[in-house]
């Protein structure tokens, strides 16, 4: 059977519906069933603007390949406000994500591609989550420490031990258990992609602690996690100084890097892959990929936003979901 891939429109007032319609205007061939989830009015706004005939079916009864639209209950009278922040956009994003989770967790879908939402809008609509990752983890019965944020580019691939805490809180959050868990997930991810080589691990401190002269987290936390991972048969290496390991990964020495905190890992990745990388949530019981950018309200309707990340997110979801079928 062909996989079923869900695509939530995110905040319908942001770039999501525009990116989908610009993609549909290229008349892509679909070998899977792709299900768009969100208000139809937002898609129709951009379809009319682009002289695109609506090409989606409605409902899930038809199991054949092609394009389907599901509109969550309560969004039938949604009024698009393209390029504007509004709580109705957060409500639409939350209801769409909720419906996607229902389908994924009931086994009726295989993968999820998420277009960007606005965290403030999501919370204003009553969904008390910082963003997609926490929403999906809780719906899957997981805690925030059970999942790992990963950014996948064509050459660099980076996982994060911590995501968005203040920098002053990071050392206490870098624990042996969290590093080990992220190593397990990252090693499994690169295996799924068929990539050879060791997952490289960053040190927390400059020069990876320089043998304890600049902090001891490497010797007390990171190195024990690496040793345990190796004992489990995982191919991992480090800890390496963060100022050189990404250059080595860029050259092809490592298929992925595990960074200790957000800017340590994503600064190098976005330098070389901005607009073409994919946000992947590792540890969920289903495939989830996402664009690497936000709602881009200031770009909506101008048809100048980069399509690369959306296309890459869709392609990666296809790649990861097909082997399971």
N, C-alpha and C positions, 0 to 999 in steps of 0.2 A: 504494500500500500504506500501511497505517497504521503509525506508528512503534512500536517496541518500547522501552519505558522500564523500566529496572531500578531497583528500590528496595531498597537494603541496609538491614537492620534495625539496623546498628551494634552497639553493646553490647546484647545482648538483655535484660540486667538493667536497662537504662536506659529512657528514654522512648520509644525507637523503636517497639517493638511496640505499646505503648499508643496512641501517636498514630495508627498505622496502623489499629488496631481501632476507635478512636473515629471515624475518618474513614469506615471501612467501614460503621459503624452508621448513617451518614447515607444509605446506599444510593446512592452516587455512580454516575452513568452513565459508562461508559468508552468512548471512541471509539478507543482505542489498546489495545495489549497491554501490560499492566502486570505485571511479573514481580517478586515479592517474593523476596528472597534472605536466608535465615537459618534458624534452627531453628524448626520448626513448633511445638514445645512452648511456646515463648515467646508465640507468637501465640494458641495455644489457651488459655493461662492467662488472657489478657485478654479473649478472646472469651467464655469461660465467665463471667467476672466481669461482663461487659456484656450477658449473655444474647444473644450474637451467634452465629448459626449460621455455621460455617466456609463461606466462599463462594468458595474458591479451588480451581482445578484444580492438578494437579501435572505437572511436566515441560514441555518445550518443543516437543513434537511438534505440538501444536495451534497453528496460526498465526493463529487467529481472535482478534478483540479480546476483552478481558475480563481477568480476574485469574488469575494463575498463581503458584504457589509452587515455588521451587527450594531444596532443603535440601542444602548442601554435604556431601560425604562426611566422616564423622567427627563429625557433629552429631546423629545419630539418637538418641543417649542423653543429649542435653543436658538438664540439670536447671535450670530457671529459678530464679534467686535475685532476685526483683524488688526493686529498690531497694538492692542490695548490690554493692559492688565485689568482683570475683572474677576471677582470671586466666582462668577458663573463658569469661567474657564477652569478654575480649580475643582469645582464640582464635577464638571464633565470629565476631567482627567481622573478624579478619584473613582467615579462610577465606572468608567471604562476599565480602569485597572482592576477594580473589584470583580467585574464580569470576566476579565481575562483570567484571573486567578481561579474562579469557579471552573472554567473550562479546562485549565491546565491540571488542576488538582483532581478533577474527576476523570482524567485520562482522555478527554475529548480533543485535546490539542497537544502538540509536541514541543513547541518553542514559542518564545515571545520576543518581539522587537518593540522597543518603546521609543516613541518620539518624546521630545522634551516637555516637561511640565514646569510650572513655577511653584516652588516650595511654599512661598507665602500664600499663594492662591489655594493650594491644596489644604493648608491649615485653616485658612479663612472659611473654607467650605466644610470644615468639621472633621477632616481627616488628619489626625494628630501624628504625622510622621514627618521626619526631616526630608524624605524623598523616596524615590522608587525602591532603593535597596532595602530600607527598613520596612516599607510597606510589604514588599514581596516576602521578606524573611518571616515576618510575623504571620502572614497568611499561610505560609508553609509550615508553621509550627516551630520555627527556628528563632534563636536569639541573634542579636547583632554580631556576636563573636563566632557564630557558626558559618558565616559567609565571608568571602574575601573579594574585595574590589580589584578588578584586573582591567588594564587598558591594553588592547591588542592592536599593534600597528603592523604594517607589512614587514618590518625588520625588527624593531624593538617591541618587546612585550613585557609589561611591568605589572606585578602584583603589589598590593599595599598591606602591610601589617596593621596600620592605623589609617583612618580615612580623614575625618574632618575635626579632630579635637584641637584646642589651642596647643601651640608648639610646646608650651611649658608643661603640658600634661603627658606628652608623648612617652618619656622614659618609663613612667610607671605603667603605661599601657602595653609596652613591649615586653611580653612575658614569654617564657619558654613554650608554654602551651599554645599561645597565639601564633608564634613564629612557626612552630611545628605544624599546626593545623594549616596555615597558609602554604607551607612547603608541600604538604600532602596534596592540597587542592591544585596548586600550580603545576606540580609534577604530573598530576593526572591530566591536566588541561593540555600540556605540551605533548603528552603521549597521545591524547585524542586527536591532536593536529598532525601526528606522525613526525614530530620534530626530534632529532637526535641531540644529545649533549646534556650538560649539567645545568640545572637551575642555579644561577649565581645569587648569592645572598649579600646584601649591603651590610656594612657596619652601621651602627647608630652614630658614632662619634667621628670627627675628622680623622682621617688616616686609619679608620677602623680601630680606634682606640690606641694605636701605636703601642701595643704590648702593655696596656694598662696605664700608660702615662697620660692619656687623655680620656679618662673614664674607663669603667670596667664592665659595662653592659655586654660587650663582645664576649668576654671570658665567662661571665656569670650567667648569661641568658642565651645569647645567640649561638655560641659554639656548642653548648649542650644540646640545643635544639637541632643543630646540624648533625651532631653525632647520633642522636636518636633517629633522625630521618635516614641517615645512612644505614643504621642497624636494621631499619625496616626495608632496606633495599632500594631506597630512592637515590637517584643520581643528582646530588646537590653539591655545591662547592662554596667556600667562603669561610668567614666573612671577608669581603673585599672593601677597600676604600671606595666611597660612592663617587669620588671625583674622577675615577678611572674606569670603573667597571662598566659603565654605560658605553664608553667608547669601545671596549672589548666586545660587548654584546652587539653593538652596531656593526662591527667587523665580522660577526658571525661566530664568535667564540662560545656564546651561550644562547639558547633559545628563549630564555626569559630571565628576568631579574626580580628578586623579591626585595622591595624597598621598605624601610621602616616607617616612613611617614610620607604624607601627600606630596609636598613639593620636592622632596628628595627624588622621588620616582617620576612624577609627572612633568616636572620642569624639563628634563632631558627628552622625554617621550614627545611632548608637545612641540619642542623645538624642531624636531624632524618629521613629526607625523600629524601636525595640527590640521584638523579638518578631514582626516582620513583614518583615524583610529576608531576602535570600537570598545565601548564599555561593556564588560562581561561580568556578571555576578556569579562567582564560583561558589559551589556548596548548596545551591538550590536543587530541589528534586526535578527541575526542568531547565531547559536551555533558556537563558535570558541575555539578549544583547541590546545595546542602545547606542544612539549617537553620542558623540563626545562633546556636544555643545548644548547651549541653553535654548530658551524659547525664541530669542532673537527678534523681539517685537519690532525693533527699528528696521529690520530687513524684510518684514512680511509684505508681500505684494510687489516687491521690486525684482523678484526672480533672479537675484544675484547671490543668494546664499549657496555655499558649497554643498553639492550633493554627495560628496565622497563618503562621508561618515555614514550617512543613511544607507547608501548602496553597500558599503562594507559590512554594516550591521546585518542587513538582510542576507548577504552572501554567507556570512559566518553562521547565522542561524540555520541556513540550509545545510551547510557543511556539517554542523554538529548534530543536527536532528536526523539526518538521513541514515547514518550507520545503525541507529537504534531500531530502524524499521526493517 
